Amino acid sequence: MKRILLTAIFALATLGFASAQKYCVVDSEKIFKSLEAYNKAMTQLDELAKSYQAEVDNKYKSIESLYNSYMAQKNSLSMSSQATIEQQILKKEEEAQKFQKEVFGDEGTLIKKRVELIKPIQERVFAAIEAYAKANGYELVLDKASNASILYFGTAIDHTDKIIEKLK
């Protein structure tokens, strides 16, 4: 009997402590999209990606053209000429792949540009969220944009618009 009573008291105390925790929910995606600097940076990155992709596509079209030309002439070429052209095609293909990796790879030009443009904005937004949380006594801030496991939240705890106002 004592054990059941102690367990019930402990459960009620834990429940009371858990409900005393202050938390809020924000939508970082909405916050970012509300900032003109972020939208300009994303537009610039999209345009840069399109131009790089056009360069990559042109390189592969050039290789394809060279290959098609080679295949059309292959029967009339000597073995050494065939080998030379095949090496040229392989070399151009390797160069195109290297360029593509330098631009679109994990540590490529586009990623570096993204970090350069977006990181200062991210730091500003995260600092605003932190300042808001501290000023209002929140111990936990959940981001509904990047956490797909949030199945429900009441709108009373969504403070996205207040963070946007703080950034303006």
N, C-alpha and C positions, 0 to 999 in steps of 0.2 A: 504494500500500500504506500509506504514511504517513497519507494522507487517511482511509482506512477505519479505521485504528487510532485516529487522533485523534477521529473521529466516534464510534466505539464508546466510548472513554474519556469523551467529553463526555456521551454518552447515559447512561452508568452514573452519572456524577457528578450529572447532572440528576435521574435517578431516585432516587438516594440523598437528594438535597436535598428533593425533593417528598415522599418518604415520611417525612421528618423533621418535616414540618409537622404541628402538632397542631390538630385540629378536632373539633367535636362537633355533634350534631344535637339540636334541641329541637322540641317541638310547642307553639307559642305558644297555639294554640287550647285545647289541654288545660290549659295553665297558667292561662289566663284563666278557663276554666270551673271551675277548682278554687278560685277566689277568691270568697268570699261577696259581697264588695263589688261585683265585676263582675256576678255573677248578679242582685243587687238592682238595679243600674243598668240592666241589660238589661230586666228586668221592668218597671221604671219607664218606660223608653223605649217598650216595647211598649204599655203602657197609655196612655201619652201619644199615641202614634201612632194607636191605636184611637179615642181620643176626638176627635182632630183629624179623622180620616177620617169619623167620624160627623157632625161639623159640616159637612164638605164635602158629604157625601151628603145631609144635610138641605137645604143650600142648593140643590143641584141638583134635589132632589125638589120644592122650592118653585117653582123655575123651570119644571120640567116641568108642575106643576099649573097654574101661571099660563098656560103655553103651551096646554095642553089646553083650559082655560077659554076662552082667546082664540079658539082654532080653532072651538070650538062656537058662539061668538057672532059670529064674523067677518062672516058674511053680513048680520047685522042691524045692524052698526056702520057709522057714517059713515067716510069715508076719513081724516078727521083723527083720529078716535077710534082707528082701526086703527093709524095711524102713531104715536100717543102710546103705545098699549099695546105695540107692537113695540119702541119705544125703551126702554120700561120693562123689557121682557124682555131686550133686549140689554145694558142697563145692569146688571141683576142677574146676568147671565151673566158679564160682565166682572168684576164684584165677586167672584163665586165663583171665577173663575180667578185673580184677583189674590190672594185669600185662600189658595187652594191653593198658589200659588207661594211666598207668604210663609211658609207652614208647611212645605211639603215640598220647596221649591227647594234649589238648591246652597248657598245662604247663608240658608236658612230657619230658623225657630224650632226645628224638630226637630234639625237638624244642629248648631245652636249648643248645644242642650241635651245632645246626644250628646258633643260636645267637652268640655263642662263636666263631665259625669259620668265619661266614659271616659278622658280624657287623663291625669288623675293616676294612675289605675290602670295605664295603659300605661307611663307614666314609671317607676313603681315596678317593674313587671315587667322592663322593658328594663334598668333599673339593676341589678336582681338578676342578670339574665343576664350583663351586662357584668362585674359583680363576681365572679361564679362563673367566668367565662372567664379573667379576670385571675388569680384565686387559683389556678386549676388549669393555667395556662400555655397556654390555647387561643388560637390566633391567628385562628381562624375559627369562627363559629357559624352553622350552617345551620338555617333554620326549615322543617320539613317541612310545616307547615300552610299556608303561603302560597306555597310554591314547588312547583308541580305538575310541574316538570321533574326532580325527584328520583325516579329510577326504582327505586333500591334503596339501602338503608343497613343496616348491621349493627346489631343491638340494642345491641352493646357501646358504640357511639358515641352512642346516644340518652340524653341527660342530662336529659330533661324532668322526671322524678320528683325528681331532685336539686335542680332549680331550684324546684319546688313546695315541697319541704322547706325550702329556704332562705327562701322567702317566709313560711312559717308561724312 
